[in-house]
């Protein structure tokens, strides 16, 4: 979900209506993933723009509702840490959420590198 939102930030437009239609538990999960994308985008904006060119910023739709910091605080880092801790605290499983989010963004960058390399190769053939 997070890479999809980073690639297509225009999907943010449908998030409020979608979360309103979901069961509260599912809505919370979707809002959490959405805000993870918002914070990660702010944190990695320069690097993301190297690969994704002119990317619009995901709007802050749920930070107040979830009791999280605004996304521009410390380039999203404060919110990312708070989100990961809140997510871990409400989970029945002792899963390292921050580590999982960082691993996900690392994998996403690896995918973007492969795509950029493949695209560059297509131009030289």
C-alpha positions in Angstrom: 0.0 0.0 0.0 2.8 2.4 0.9 4.7 2.2 -2.4 1.4 2.5 -4.3 0.7 5.8 -2.5 4.2 7.0 -3.1 3.9 6.3 -6.8 0.4 7.6 -7.2 -0.2 10.3 -4.5 -3.4 11.3 -6.3 -5.0 8.2 -4.6 -5.1 10.3 -1.4 -8.2 11.9 -2.8 -10.2 8.7 -2.1 -8.9 7.9 1.3 -11.4 9.9 3.5 -14.4 8.4 1.8 -12.8 4.9 1.7 -12.0 4.9 5.4 -15.5 6.2 6.3 -16.9 3.1 4.6 -14.7 0.5 6.4 -15.1 -1.2 9.7 -13.3 0.9 12.3 -10.5 -1.6 12.7 -9.8 -1.7 9.0 -10.2 2.0 8.7 -7.5 2.4 11.4 -5.2 0.0 9.5 -5.6 2.0 6.3 -5.1 5.3 8.0 -2.0 3.9 9.6 -0.6 2.8 6.3 -1.5 6.1 4.7 0.2 8.1 7.4 3.3 5.9 7.1 3.4 6.8 3.4 3.0 10.5 4.3 5.9 10.4 6.9 8.1 8.3 4.7 7.5 10.6 1.7 8.6 13.6 3.8 11.6 11.8 5.2 12.8 10.6 1.8 11.5 13.4 -0.5 14.7 14.3 -2.1 15.7 10.8 -3.0 12.1 9.9 -4.1 12.1 12.8 -6.5 15.3 11.5 -8.1 13.3 8.5 -9.3 9.7 9.7 -9.4 10.4 13.2 -10.8 7.7 15.8 -10.0 5.9 14.1 -7.2 3.1 15.8 -5.3 3.1 15.6 -1.6 0.6 13.4 0.1 -1.7 15.6 2.2 -1.9 15.1 5.9 -5.3 13.5 6.3 -5.2 11.6 9.6 -2.4 12.9 11.9 -4.8 14.8 14.2 -7.4 12.0 14.2 -4.7 9.5 15.2 -3.0 11.8 17.7 0.3 12.0 15.7 2.7 14.8 15.0 2.4 16.9 11.7 4.3 15.4 8.8 6.6 18.4 8.3 8.1 18.1 11.9 11.7 17.0 11.4 11.0 15.9 7.8 8.5 13.3 8.9 10.8 11.5 11.4 9.0 12.5 14.5 5.7 11.3 13.1 7.2 8.1 11.7 8.6 7.1 15.2 5.3 8.1 16.9 3.2 6.1 14.3 5.4 3.0 14.6 5.2 3.1 18.4 1.4 3.6 18.4 1.0 0.8 15.9 3.2 -1.6 17.9 1.4 -0.7 21.1 -2.0 -1.6 19.8 -0.9 -4.8 18.2 -1.1 -8.2 19.9 2.2 -9.1 18.2 5.6 -7.7 19.3 6.6 -6.7 15.8 9.2 -4.0 15.1 7.1 -1.7 13.1 9.7 1.0 12.5 12.2 -1.5 11.3 9.6 -3.0 9.0 8.8 0.4 7.5 12.5 1.2 7.0 13.0 -2.2 5.3 10.0 -1.5 3.1 11.3 1.8 1.9 14.8 0.2 1.3 13.1 -2.4 -0.9 11.1 0.3 -2.7 14.3 2.2 -3.5 15.9 -1.0 -4.8 12.9 -1.5 -7.1 13.2 2.1 -8.3 16.9 1.7 -9.0 16.2 -1.5 -11.1 13.5 0.3 -13.0 15.8 3.3 -13.7 18.6 1.0 -14.9 16.2 -0.9 -17.1 14.8 2.3 -18.6 18.3 3.7 -19.2 19.2 0.4 -20.9 16.2 0.7 -23.1 17.4 4.1 -24.3 20.8 2.8 -25.3 19.6 -0.2 -27.2 
